[in-house]
Amino acid sequence: RSKLETITRGKKKDEIAHLVEEYEERLKNEVKLIKEMGFEGYFLIVWDLIKMAKDSNIPVGPGRGSVAGSLLAYCLGITDIDPLEYDLLFERFLNPERISLPDIDIDFCGRRRDEVLDYVKEKYGGETNVCQIITFGTMAARQSVRDVGRALEIPLPEVDKIAKMIPPFGPDATIEGALKKISQLKDLRDKDAKIAHLLSVAQKLEGQVRHPSIHAAGIVIAPKPLVKFMPLYQSAKGEITTQFPMQDIEAIGLLKMDLLGLRNLTVI
């Protein structure tokens, strides 16, 4: 019997309101599928982090997203939600037709999230095997216009006027969308070669990477030193992150986890 089954068996039975047989059958099917897909280790790591946090009196969220449909997660204490009581589907969380790691977002007290990160690094291989994930800020339409205007030495008030004509969000929050939607902007472009050049260059830069930063929640845990899988990046502050963004880390099969620090839990 695996360690996963040992931890699960017998937990929280006094809290179960429905027929024991129904719960046992559901739990048996979930564990069987998780073992077949090879995700026991993932569940055990998540269980370990949450257990450590609760043992250390670090506030942990009740669970979010599709993981609330897992009875196993409820029995392990990963979530505080009984999926049978609320008729939640396990298949929304884990489906054998979609072979990808389950996605369990874990909420921790914002002030004490770093304690959880330190624990992960200490237990799972140190900073050589565990680090935070990079994310790339891209140039939105307004930012592109302002950056290009500065480079072309166009007066700031004039550039700012053009930038503010572009919607800050929504389907038209691109230079192309704004030119179709905002007739005044289109007229300025058609009448002024300088503005036309500004928008043309800005449109080429729109969506390009502007700067790297650290993902708000994502960390990666590797079975070997991370440099064997990908290059790493050191920020100006000396912080080490991956050079691969989250999607690429998932694509090469490494374990990615989201540990979110929530101010709400700090307040509560």
C-alpha positions in Angstrom: 0.0 0.0 0.0 1.5 3.3 -1.0 2.3 6.1 1.4 -0.4 8.2 -0.3 -3.1 5.6 0.6 -1.7 5.3 4.1 -2.0 9.0 4.8 -5.5 9.1 3.3 -7.1 6.1 4.9 -9.2 6.9 8.0 -8.9 10.7 7.9 -11.9 12.9 8.5 -14.4 10.0 8.5 -16.2 11.6 11.4 -16.8 14.7 9.2 -18.3 12.7 6.4 -22.1 13.2 6.2 -23.0 10.8 3.4 -22.8 7.1 3.1 -19.4 5.7 3.9 -19.5 3.3 0.9 -20.0 6.2 -1.5 -17.0 8.0 -0.1 -14.8 4.9 -0.1 -15.7 4.2 -3.8 -15.0 7.7 -4.8 -11.7 7.8 -2.9 -10.7 4.4 -4.3 -11.3 5.6 -7.9 -9.5 8.9 -7.4 -6.4 7.2 -5.9 -6.4 4.6 -8.6 -6.4 7.2 -11.4 -3.8 9.3 -9.6 -1.5 6.3 -9.3 -2.1 5.3 -12.9 -1.1 8.8 -14.1 1.9 8.9 -11.8 0.9 11.9 -9.8 1.3 10.5 -6.2 4.5 12.5 -5.6 2.8 15.7 -6.6 0.0 15.2 -4.1 2.4 14.3 -1.4 4.4 17.4 -1.9 1.3 19.6 -1.8 0.1 17.8 1.3 3.6 18.2 2.9 3.6 22.0 2.3 0.1 22.5 3.7 0.8 20.3 6.7 4.0 22.3 7.4 2.1 25.6 7.1 -0.7 24.5 9.4 1.7 23.0 11.9 3.4 26.4 12.0 0.2 28.3 12.4 0.5 29.9 8.9 -3.0 30.6 7.6 -3.8 28.5 4.5 -6.8 29.0 2.2 -9.6 26.5 2.0 -8.8 25.6 -1.6 -9.6 27.2 -5.0 -10.4 26.1 -8.5 -11.0 22.6 -9.8 -9.1 20.9 -7.0 -12.2 21.4 -4.8 -13.6 18.5 -6.8 -11.1 16.0 -5.4 -12.1 13.9 -2.3 -8.5 12.9 -1.9 -7.5 16.5 -1.6 -10.2 17.0 1.1 -9.0 13.9 3.0 -5.4 15.0 2.9 -6.4 18.5 4.2 -5.3 20.2 0.9 -8.8 21.6 0.7 -11.5 22.2 3.3 -14.4 21.4 0.9 -16.3 18.1 0.7 -16.9 17.6 -3.0 -19.7 15.0 -2.5 -21.6 17.4 -0.3 -21.6 20.0 -3.1 -21.7 17.6 -6.1 -18.3 18.7 -7.4 -16.8 16.6 -10.2 -13.3 15.1 -9.9 -13.0 15.0 -13.7 -12.9 18.8 -13.8 -9.7 18.6 -11.9 -8.0 15.5 -13.3 -9.0 13.7 -16.5 -7.2 10.7 -18.0 -7.7 12.0 -21.5 -5.6 15.1 -20.6 -2.2 13.9 -19.5 -0.9 17.0 -17.7 0.1 17.7 -14.1 -2.9 18.7 -11.8 -3.0 22.4 -11.1 -3.4 23.1 -7.3 -3.1 26.7 -6.4 -2.3 27.1 -2.7 -3.1 30.3 -0.8 -0.9 31.3 2.2 -0.8 34.3 4.5 1.0 37.0 2.6 3.3 37.9 5.4 4.5 34.3 5.9 4.7 33.0 2.4 8.5 33.3 2.4 8.6 30.8 5.3 6.9 28.2 3.1 9.3 29.0 0.3 12.3 28.5 2.6 10.8 25.2 3.7 10.5 24.0 0.1 14.0 24.9 -0.7 15.4 23.3 2.4 13.5 20.0 2.0 13.6 19.6 -1.8 17.2 20.2 -2.8 18.0 23.7 -1.8 18.3 26.7 -4.2 20.0 24.5 -6.9 16.8 22.4 -7.3 14.1 24.9 -6.3 13.6 28.5 -7.4 11.0 31.0 -8.4 9.8 31.4 -12.0 10.5 34.3 -14.3 7.8 36.2 -16.1 8.1 38.8 -18.8 6.4 42.1 -18.9 5.4 43.0 -22.5 4.9 46.4 -24.1 1.2 47.3 -24.1 0.0 49.8 -26.8 0.2 52.9 -24.6 3.6 52.0 -23.3 4.9 51.4 -26.8 3.7 54.8 -28.0 5.3 56.5 -25.0 8.7 54.7 -25.4 8.9 55.3 -29.1 7.8 58.9 -28.7 10.7 59.4 -26.2 13.2 57.7 -28.6 12.0 59.9 -31.5 12.2 63.0 -29.3 8.6 64.0 -29.9 7.3 66.4 -27.2 5.8 64.5 -24.2 2.4 66.3 -24.2 1.9 65.4 -27.9 2.9 61.7 -27.2 0.7 61.6 -24.1 -2.2 62.9 -26.1 -1.8 60.1 -28.7 -1.3 57.4 -26.0 -4.4 58.4 -24.1 -6.6 57.9 -27.2 -5.8 54.2 -27.0 -8.2 52.3 -24.6 -6.3 51.0 -21.5 -8.0 47.6 -21.7 -10.6 45.6 -23.7 -10.6 44.3 -27.3 -9.6 47.7 -28.7 -6.6 48.2 -26.4 -4.2 47.8 -29.3 -2.9 50.3 -31.8 -4.6 48.5 -34.6 -7.9 48.3 -32.6 -7.7 51.9 -31.6 -7.1 53.1 -35.2 -10.3 51.2 -36.3 -12.3 52.4 -33.4 -11.1 56.0 -32.7 -11.6 58.2 -35.7 -9.7 61.1 -34.2 -6.6 58.9 -33.9 -6.9 57.7 -37.4 -7.3 61.3 -38.7 -4.2 62.4 -36.8 -2.2 59.5 -38.4 -3.4 60.2 -41.9 -2.7 64.0 -41.7 0.6 64.0 -39.8 3.6 61.9 -41.1 5.3 62.2 -37.7 2.4 60.6 -35.9 2.1 58.0 -38.6 5.7 57.1 -38.1 5.3 57.0 -34.4 2.3 54.6 -34.5 4.0 52.4 -37.2 7.1 51.9 -35.1 5.1 51.5 -31.8 2.9 48.9 -33.5 6.0 46.8 -34.3 7.1 46.9 -30.7 3.7 46.3 -29.2 3.6 42.9 -27.4 7.4 42.6 -27.3 9.2 41.8 -24.0 10.1 44.9 -22.1 11.5 43.6 -18.9 11.8 40.4 -16.7 10.3 40.0 -13.3 9.4 37.3 -10.8 6.1 35.4 -11.1 3.9 36.3 -8.2 3.3 32.7 -7.2 5.1 30.2 -9.4 8.0 28.0 -8.2 9.6 25.0 -9.9 11.0 21.9 -8.1 13.4 19.7 -10.0 14.8 16.2 -9.2 18.3 17.4 -10.2 20.0 20.8 -10.2 17.9 23.1 -12.4 20.9 24.0 -14.6 20.7 20.5 -16.1 17.2 21.4 -17.5 17.4 25.2 -18.2 19.4 28.4 -17.8 18.8 30.5 -14.8 18.6 34.3 -14.4 20.0 36.6 -11.7 18.2 39.9 -11.3 19.8 43.2 -10.4 18.8 42.5 -6.8 20.6 39.2 -6.9 17.4 37.1 -7.0 17.7 33.8 -8.9 14.8 32.7 -11.2 14.4 30.4 -14.1 15.0 31.8 -17.6 12.1 29.7 -18.9 8.6 31.1 -18.3 5.9 28.9 -16.7 4.6 27.5 -20.0 8.0 26.2 -21.1 8.7 24.7 -17.7 5.4 22.7 -17.9 6.3 21.7 -21.5 9.6 20.1 -20.4 7.8 18.2 -17.7 9.1 19.8 -14.5 7.0 20.3 -11.4 5.5 23.7 -11.2 3.5 24.9 -8.2 1.7 28.1 -7.4 2.1 29.4 -3.9 0.1 32.5 -3.5 0.5 35.1 -0.7 -2.9 36.6 0.1 -3.4 39.7 2.2 -6.9 38.5 3.0 -5.5 35.5 5.0 -3.1 37.9 6.8 -6.1 40.0 7.9 -8.2 37.0 8.9 
